[in-house]
Amino acid sequence: MNSINPIKPELTDCPEAITLSDAERQPCEVWTRVMGYHRPVSSFNHGKQSEFRERTFFVESGNQNAAGDAHR
């Protein structure tokens, strides 16, 4: 039986750590939900991109039990 070795999260501890130059990196495309459907932020006009960057994200405090509690 083959066993799968977990990936070591501490890459700095690995003597053979892989480093990439900026030219070798691939940009990450960010998507967001707008009006009920998903769109890449890169397709937004300048105003919408600015609004996206100014968004404030929060964590709801209080009861963190089952999701059904929010509907009571």
N, C-alpha and C positions, 0 to 999 in steps of 0.2 A: 504494500500500500504506500502511495506517495504522500508525503506530508508537505504542506505549503508553509514556507517560512514567512512570518509576518514582516512587513516592511519596517525598517528601523526609522522612527521619526526623527532621531537626532542625526541629521546628515553631517553635521560638523564633526561628529565623532568618527565618521567613516573616512579612512585614509584615501579612499578612491572616490571622494565626493565629486559629482559632476557640476561644473560651473559653466554657464552660458554667457556669451557676450550679448550686448543689447541687440546686435544684428541677427543673432540666432534665436531670439525670443519671438514668440507669436503673441500678438495682442489678444486680450480677452474681450469678447463681445458681450456687452451687458444688455439684457432684455428686461422689460418691465411691462406690467399689465396696464393698459389704457383703454377705458371705455369697454371693458369686457373681453378684450383680446390682447395678445402679447405682441409687442413690437420691439425691435432693437433700438436702443437709445441713439445709436449713430444715425438713424433715419429721421430723428426729430429735427425741426428747425432750430435756430439758435436760441429763440425764446424758450421753447420747451426743454431744450438741453439745460438751460440755466435754471428753470424751475425744478428739473430733476436733481440737479446738484444741490439746490437749497432745501430739499426735502428733509424733514426731521423724522428720524426713526425712534420709536419708543418701545419700551417693554411694559405691558400692562401689569400693574401691581395688584395685590389682593389675592383672592382665591385662585390658586393655580391647579385646582382639581380637574375633573373630567371636562371636556369641551361642552358637554350638554348643560353644565351649570350656567353658562352665559345666557341661555334661552329661558331661564326660569323667572 
